[in-house]
Amino acid sequence: AVEEALQASPELEQMRQRMRAAAEQVRQVEATFYPRLVIAEDFNITNNAVFALMNIINQRRFRPDIDFNEPGTEQNFGSRLRGEWALFEGGSRWQERQAALAQERSIGAEWQAARNQLVARVTEIYYQWLQALAYIGVAEKAFESAQTDERMGEARVRADAALPSELLRLKARRAEARGNVVTAQSNALKLQAGLERLLARPIVPAEIPDPGIVPPVMQTDVPPGDSDRNIAVALERRPEMAAARSLIEAARARVRATHGGFLPRLGVNADYLLDSETLGKFADSWYVGIQATWPLFEGGLSVSRMEEARSRLKEMESRSDQVALEIALEVNQATLAVQEAAEKIRVAGERKAWAEKALDEVRHIYSRQAATVDSLLQAEVAWNQAEVAYTAALFDGKIAQAFLRRALGDFADELAGRSEA
């Protein structure tokens, strides 16, 4: 179920596409380190004196007798090959690349976190489904027991050892037990639908587990351990913390990138041009230039960008602190839940054993007409509640263990290894 859910999850597919997009953003930043080569074609026609003379000169058709004020209407077909290369921009592009790489790592960590959450979700619903299937068995046993009690009541009425009202109460109990069976079956179908949603396909009858399956008494797959130690482990292993650290790293790189706005910039460009009046004869020319610029005043634009980047950095640092607090709370609660589940299983086991013994004794006494129907019904209800509580405790223990493993980031580690394999 876990493997299928990981393959079918639309959420994980969205995360995969985000990872691909982040990788492309890295490539886009890296592309700025390379020269840029552009080819352009243009056509113009003008009677503007300046532009018309420029067309004539570029086409190598200038004559001394041309009237500079009235050169006439001129046209030009131009082909241009331009190369540009930004040689230095104060380190901004390098820092932007570092930020893009950190952003990519952050999304990868978020993907692992989503997988960790999905595995825990599948585990929870799967065990809840098994729990509901087990409830069907418990409800069916209660229904069979109610039918047995009803038959004993009928025998007592026929023997004039009980009043008809006693039999009616037993019949009501049997009807109630039948309703519990229907409710248990409905709950199992609802949880099966929830699991089908995660698998993105229907579950065929052959895949439905045996309703009599009950997990073994809780063997602690993940020792609850000490909360402080578990919190330290979780803060180191949880993908959410890795994502937060990468976002902080990206924000710091963007702060450093803004420093380039205060430094000079150096670039080189080159043009090769072909100009013609009628696409017949072309005149060629070339141009090479080096540009150095240093923004001395931009209305505080560079300062504002730097302050914005610093605020984003502080935001990411605060978000990291918030994530750490949430993880610590989750680990602490999960640790306590595992300890509580283990104790509940022990108590529920004792309760179940005593309830079974009490029911057998009351039923034996009732069959000998030495106990009232009230005593039998009370023992029946106590036994049924004990069965349900014990079954619930077993499955709740498995779910609590899964939540602790999720809180510690175990599923993310396993999934990462499986993905690499």
C-alpha positions as CSV (number, residue, x, y, z in Angstrom):
1,A,0.0,0.0,0.0
2,V,2.8,2.4,0.8
3,E,4.7,1.7,-2.4
4,E,1.5,2.2,-4.5
5,A,0.6,5.4,-2.7
6,L,4.1,6.8,-3.3
7,Q,3.7,6.1,-7.0
8,A,0.1,7.4,-7.3
9,S,0.2,10.5,-5.1
10,P,-0.7,13.7,-7.0
11,E,0.9,15.7,-4.2
12,L,4.2,13.9,-4.7
13,E,3.9,14.4,-8.4
14,Q,3.5,18.1,-7.9
15,M,6.6,18.1,-5.7
16,R,8.5,16.2,-8.4
17,Q,7.6,18.9,-10.9
18,R,8.7,21.6,-8.5
19,M,12.0,19.8,-8.1
20,R,12.4,19.8,-11.9
21,A,11.5,23.5,-12.1
22,A,14.1,24.3,-9.4
23,A,16.7,22.4,-11.3
24,E,15.9,24.5,-14.4
25,Q,16.2,27.6,-12.3
26,V,19.7,26.6,-11.5
27,R,20.5,26.1,-15.2
28,Q,19.0,29.5,-16.0
29,V,21.3,31.2,-13.5
30,E,24.3,29.3,-14.7
31,A,23.4,30.4,-18.3
32,T,24.2,34.0,-17.3
33,F,27.9,33.0,-16.9
34,Y,28.2,32.3,-20.7
35,P,28.3,34.8,-23.6
36,R,25.1,35.6,-25.3
37,L,24.9,35.4,-29.1
38,V,21.9,36.9,-31.0
39,I,21.1,37.3,-34.7
40,A,18.6,39.9,-35.8
41,E,17.0,40.9,-39.1
42,D,15.4,44.3,-39.6
43,F,14.0,46.6,-42.3
44,N,13.4,50.3,-42.1
45,I,12.3,53.0,-44.5
46,T,12.6,56.7,-43.5
47,N,12.9,60.3,-44.8
48,N,14.4,61.5,-41.5
49,A,17.6,63.2,-42.5
50,V,19.8,61.6,-39.7
51,F,18.4,58.0,-40.2
52,A,18.4,58.3,-44.0
53,L,22.1,59.4,-44.0
54,M,23.0,56.6,-41.6
55,N,21.4,54.1,-44.0
56,I,23.3,55.5,-46.9
57,I,26.6,55.5,-45.0
58,N,26.1,52.0,-43.7
59,Q,25.4,50.8,-47.3
60,R,28.6,52.5,-48.4
61,R,26.7,54.8,-50.9
62,F,27.6,58.2,-49.6
63,R,28.4,60.8,-52.2
64,P,29.7,64.4,-51.7
65,D,26.7,65.9,-53.6
66,I,24.1,64.5,-51.2
67,D,22.0,67.2,-49.7
68,F,22.3,66.6,-45.9
69,N,19.0,68.4,-45.2
70,E,17.1,66.5,-47.9
71,P,18.7,63.1,-48.5
72,G,15.3,61.7,-49.7
73,T,13.5,58.6,-48.7
74,E,15.9,55.7,-47.9
75,Q,15.4,52.1,-46.9
76,N,17.7,49.5,-45.4
77,F,17.8,45.7,-45.0
78,G,20.0,44.9,-42.0
79,S,21.4,41.7,-40.6
80,R,23.1,41.9,-37.2
81,L,25.1,39.3,-35.3
82,R,25.6,40.5,-31.7
83,G,27.7,38.9,-28.9
84,E,27.4,40.0,-25.3
85,W,29.3,38.9,-22.3
86,A,29.0,40.3,-18.8
87,L,32.4,39.8,-17.3
88,F,31.9,41.1,-13.7
89,E,28.8,42.1,-11.8
90,G,30.1,42.2,-8.2
91,G,29.6,38.5,-7.6
92,S,25.8,38.8,-7.8
93,R,25.4,36.0,-10.4
94,W,27.5,33.6,-8.4
95,Q,25.5,34.3,-5.2
96,E,22.2,33.9,-7.2
97,R,23.5,30.5,-8.3
98,Q,24.2,29.5,-4.7
99,A,20.7,30.7,-3.7
100,A,19.2,28.6,-6.6
101,L,21.1,25.5,-5.5
102,A,20.0,25.9,-1.9
103,Q,16.4,26.4,-3.1
104,E,16.6,23.2,-5.1
105,R,17.9,21.3,-2.0
106,S,15.0,22.8,0.0
107,I,12.4,21.5,-2.4
108,G,14.1,18.1,-2.4
109,A,13.8,18.1,1.4
110,E,10.2,19.1,1.2
111,W,9.6,16.2,-1.1
112,Q,11.1,13.8,1.4
113,A,9.0,15.4,4.1
114,A,5.8,14.9,2.0
115,R,6.8,11.3,1.5
116,N,7.4,10.8,5.2
117,Q,3.9,12.3,5.9
118,L,2.3,10.1,3.2
119,V,3.8,6.9,4.6
120,A,2.5,7.7,8.1
121,R,-0.9,8.6,6.6
122,V,-1.2,5.3,4.7
123,T,0.0,3.4,7.8
124,E,-2.7,5.1,9.9
125,I,-5.6,4.5,7.5
126,Y,-4.4,0.9,6.8
127,Y,-4.4,0.0,10.5
128,Q,-7.7,1.9,11.1
129,W,-9.1,-0.2,8.3
130,L,-7.8,-3.4,9.8
131,Q,-9.2,-2.2,13.1
132,A,-12.6,-1.7,11.5
133,L,-12.4,-5.1,10.0
134,A,-11.6,-6.6,13.4
135,Y,-14.6,-4.7,14.9
136,I,-16.7,-6.5,12.4
137,G,-15.5,-9.8,13.9
138,V,-16.2,-8.5,17.4
139,A,-19.6,-7.3,16.4
140,E,-20.5,-10.6,14.8
141,K,-19.3,-12.5,17.9
142,A,-21.6,-10.2,20.0
143,F,-24.4,-10.8,17.6
144,E,-24.0,-14.6,17.8
145,S,-23.8,-14.3,21.6
146,A,-27.0,-12.3,21.6
147,Q,-28.7,-14.9,19.5
148,T,-27.6,-17.6,21.9
149,D,-28.9,-15.6,24.9
150,E,-32.2,-15.1,23.0
151,R,-32.6,-18.9,22.4
152,M,-31.9,-19.5,26.1
153,G,-34.5,-16.9,27.0
154,E,-37.1,-18.5,24.7
155,A,-36.4,-21.9,26.4
156,R,-37.0,-20.3,29.8
157,V,-40.2,-18.7,28.7
158,R,-41.5,-22.0,27.4
159,A,-40.6,-23.6,30.7
160,D,-42.4,-20.8,32.5
161,A,-39.2,-19.8,34.2
162,A,-39.1,-16.3,32.8
163,L,-41.5,-13.6,31.9
164,P,-42.2,-12.6,28.2
165,S,-40.7,-9.2,28.9
166,E,-37.4,-10.8,29.7
167,L,-37.4,-12.4,26.2
168,L,-38.3,-9.0,24.6
169,R,-35.3,-7.4,26.2
170,L,-33.1,-10.2,24.9
171,K,-34.6,-9.7,21.4
172,A,-33.9,-5.9,21.7
173,R,-30.3,-6.8,22.6
174,R,-30.0,-9.1,19.6
175,A,-31.4,-6.3,17.3
176,E,-28.9,-3.8,18.8
177,A,-26.0,-6.3,18.2
178,R,-27.2,-6.7,14.6
179,G,-27.1,-2.9,14.2
180,N,-23.6,-2.8,15.5
181,V,-22.6,-5.3,12.8
182,V,-24.0,-3.1,10.1
183,T,-22.2,0.0,11.6
184,A,-18.9,-1.8,11.8
185,Q,-19.2,-3.0,8.1
186,S,-20.1,0.6,7.1
187,N,-17.1,2.0,8.9
188,A,-14.8,-0.5,7.3
189,L,-16.1,0.5,3.8
190,K,-15.5,4.2,4.6
191,L,-11.9,3.5,5.6
192,Q,-11.4,1.3,2.6
193,A,-12.5,4.2,0.5
194,G,-10.0,6.4,2.2
195,L,-7.2,3.9,1.5
196,E,-8.4,3.7,-2.2
197,R,-8.1,7.5,-2.4
198,L,-4.4,7.2,-1.4
199,L,-3.8,4.3,-3.8
200,A,-5.8,6.1,-6.6
201,R,-7.5,2.8,-7.5
202,P,-10.2,0.5,-6.1
203,I,-9.3,-2.3,-3.8
204,V,-10.5,-5.7,-5.1
205,P,-12.1,-8.2,-2.8
206,A,-9.1,-10.6,-3.0
207,E,-7.0,-7.8,-1.4
208,I,-9.2,-7.3,1.7
209,P,-7.4,-8.9,4.7
210,D,-9.0,-11.5,6.9
211,P,-11.3,-9.7,9.3
212,G,-10.0,-11.9,12.1
213,I,-6.5,-10.5,11.8
214,V,-5.4,-8.9,15.0
215,P,-1.9,-7.5,15.4
216,P,0.3,-9.2,18.0
217,V,0.6,-7.6,21.4
218,M,2.7,-4.5,21.0
219,Q,6.3,-5.3,20.6
220,T,7.9,-1.9,20.6
221,D,9.3,-1.6,17.1
222,V,10.5,1.9,18.0
223,P,11.4,2.3,21.6
224,P,9.8,5.4,23.0
225,G,13.0,6.4,24.6
226,D,13.7,9.7,26.2
227,S,11.8,12.7,24.8
228,D,14.9,15.0,24.8
229,R,17.0,12.4,23.0
230,N,14.2,11.8,20.5
231,I,13.8,15.5,19.9
232,A,17.5,15.8,19.2
233,V,17.4,12.9,16.7
234,A,14.3,14.4,15.0
235,L,15.8,17.8,14.6
236,E,18.8,16.2,12.9
237,R,16.9,13.8,10.6
238,R,13.6,15.5,9.8
239,P,13.4,16.7,6.2
240,E,11.5,19.8,7.3
241,M,14.6,21.0,9.2
242,A,16.8,20.3,6.2
243,A,14.4,22.3,4.1
244,A,14.5,25.2,6.6
245,R,18.3,25.2,6.7
246,S,18.4,25.3,2.9
247,L,16.0,28.2,2.8
248,I,18.2,30.1,5.2
249,E,21.2,29.3,3.1
250,A,19.4,30.6,0.0
251,A,18.3,33.8,1.8
252,R,21.9,34.5,2.9
253,A,23.2,34.0,-0.6
254,R,20.6,36.5,-1.8
255,V,21.8,39.0,0.8
256,R,25.3,38.6,-0.5
257,A,24.0,39.0,-4.1
258,T,22.6,42.4,-3.3
259,H,26.1,43.6,-2.4
260,G,26.9,43.5,-6.1
261,G,24.6,46.4,-6.7
262,F,27.2,48.7,-5.0
263,L,30.1,47.5,-7.1
264,P,31.2,48.3,-10.7
265,R,30.1,46.2,-13.6
266,L,32.2,45.2,-16.6
267,G,30.9,43.8,-19.9
268,V,32.0,43.4,-23.5
269,N,29.9,43.4,-26.7
270,A,30.6,42.9,-30.4
271,D,28.4,43.4,-33.5
272,Y,28.8,42.3,-37.1
273,L,26.4,44.0,-39.5
274,L,25.3,43.6,-43.1
275,D,23.3,46.5,-44.7
276,S,21.7,46.7,-48.1
277,E,19.3,48.9,-49.9
278,T,17.7,46.3,-52.1
279,L,19.1,42.9,-50.9
280,G,21.4,43.0,-53.8
281,K,24.8,44.2,-52.6
282,F,25.6,44.1,-48.9
283,A,28.1,46.3,-47.0
284,D,29.5,44.8,-43.9
285,S,30.8,46.5,-40.7
286,W,31.7,45.5,-37.2
287,Y,31.9,47.0,-33.8
288,V,33.6,45.9,-30.5
289,G,33.1,47.7,-27.2
290,I,33.9,47.3,-23.5
291,Q,31.6,48.9,-21.0
292,A,32.3,49.6,-17.3
293,T,29.5,51.1,-15.2
294,W,29.2,52.0,-11.6
295,P,25.9,53.1,-10.2
296,L,26.6,56.0,-7.9
297,F,23.0,57.0,-7.2
298,E,19.8,55.1,-7.9
299,G,17.4,56.6,-5.4
300,G,18.3,54.0,-2.7
301,L,17.3,51.0,-5.0
302,S,20.3,48.9,-4.1
303,V,20.0,49.7,-0.4
304,S,16.3,48.8,-0.5
305,R,17.0,45.5,-2.2
306,M,19.6,44.6,0.4
307,E,17.2,45.4,3.3
308,E,14.5,43.3,1.7
309,A,16.9,40.4,1.4
310,R,17.9,40.8,5.0
311,S,14.3,40.8,6.1
312,R,13.7,37.6,4.1
313,L,16.6,36.0,5.8
314,K,15.3,36.9,9.3
315,E,11.9,35.5,8.2
316,M,13.5,32.2,7.2
317,E,15.4,32.0,10.5
318,S,12.2,32.6,12.4
319,R,10.4,30.0,10.3
320,S,13.2,27.5,11.1
321,D,12.7,28.2,14.8
322,Q,9.0,27.6,14.4
323,V,9.5,24.3,12.6
324,A,11.9,23.2,15.3
325,L,9.3,24.0,18.0
326,E,6.6,22.1,16.1
327,I,8.8,19.1,15.6
328,A,9.7,19.0,19.3
329,L,6.1,19.1,20.3
330,E,5.2,16.4,17.8
331,V,8.0,14.1,19.0
332,N,7.1,14.7,22.6
333,Q,3.5,13.9,22.0
334,A,4.3,10.8,19.9
335,T,6.7,9.5,22.6
336,L,4.0,9.9,25.2
337,A,1.4,8.3,22.9
338,V,3.5,5.2,22.4
339,Q,4.0,4.9,26.2
340,E,0.3,5.4,26.7
341,A,-0.6,2.8,24.0
342,A,1.6,0.2,25.6
343,E,-0.1,0.7,29.0
344,K,-3.5,0.7,27.5
345,I,-2.9,-2.6,25.8
346,R,-1.8,-4.2,29.1
347,V,-4.9,-2.8,30.9
348,A,-7.3,-3.7,28.1
349,G,-5.9,-7.3,28.0
350,E,-6.6,-7.7,31.7
351,R,-10.1,-6.2,31.3
352,K,-10.8,-8.6,28.4
353,A,-9.7,-11.6,30.3
354,W,-11.9,-10.7,33.4
355,A,-14.9,-9.8,31.2
356,E,-14.7,-13.2,29.4
357,K,-14.5,-15.1,32.6
358,A,-17.4,-13.1,34.1
359,L,-19.6,-13.6,31.1
360,D,-19.0,-17.4,31.1
361,E,-19.9,-17.5,34.7
362,V,-23.1,-15.4,34.4
363,R,-24.2,-17.3,31.3
364,H,-23.8,-20.6,33.2
365,I,-25.8,-19.3,36.1
366,Y,-28.4,-17.9,33.9
367,S,-28.8,-21.2,32.1
368,R,-29.5,-22.8,35.5
369,Q,-32.1,-20.1,36.1
370,A,-30.1,-18.7,39.0
371,A,-29.4,-15.2,37.5
372,T,-31.6,-12.5,36.1
373,V,-31.6,-11.3,32.5
374,D,-30.2,-7.9,33.7
375,S,-27.1,-9.7,35.0
376,L,-26.7,-11.5,31.7
377,L,-27.1,-8.3,29.6
378,Q,-24.7,-6.4,31.8
379,A,-22.1,-9.1,31.5
380,E,-22.7,-9.2,27.7
381,V,-22.2,-5.5,27.4
382,A,-19.1,-5.5,29.6
383,W,-17.5,-8.3,27.5
384,N,-18.3,-6.6,24.2
385,Q,-16.9,-3.3,25.4
386,A,-13.7,-5.1,26.6
387,E,-13.3,-6.9,23.3
388,V,-13.7,-3.6,21.4
389,A,-11.3,-1.8,23.8
390,Y,-8.6,-4.5,23.5
391,T,-8.8,-4.6,19.7
392,A,-8.7,-0.8,19.5
393,A,-5.7,-0.7,21.9
394,L,-3.7,-3.1,19.7
395,F,-4.3,-1.1,16.5
396,D,-3.8,2.2,18.3
397,G,-0.5,0.9,19.5
398,K,0.6,0.3,15.9
399,I,-0.6,3.7,14.8
400,A,1.2,5.4,17.7
401,Q,4.4,3.6,16.7
402,A,4.0,4.8,13.1
403,F,3.5,8.4,14.3
404,L,6.6,8.2,16.4
405,R,8.6,6.9,13.4
406,R,7.2,9.8,11.3
407,A,8.1,12.3,14.0
408,L,11.7,10.9,14.1
409,G,11.9,11.0,10.3
410,D,12.4,7.2,9.9
411,F,10.2,6.9,6.9
412,A,12.1,9.7,5.1
413,D,15.4,7.9,5.6
414,E,14.0,4.5,4.4
415,L,12.3,6.1,1.4
416,A,15.5,8.0,0.4
417,G,17.4,4.7,0.4
418,R,14.7,3.0,-1.5
419,S,14.6,5.8,-4.1
420,E,18.4,5.6,-4.6
421,A,18.2,1.8,-5.0
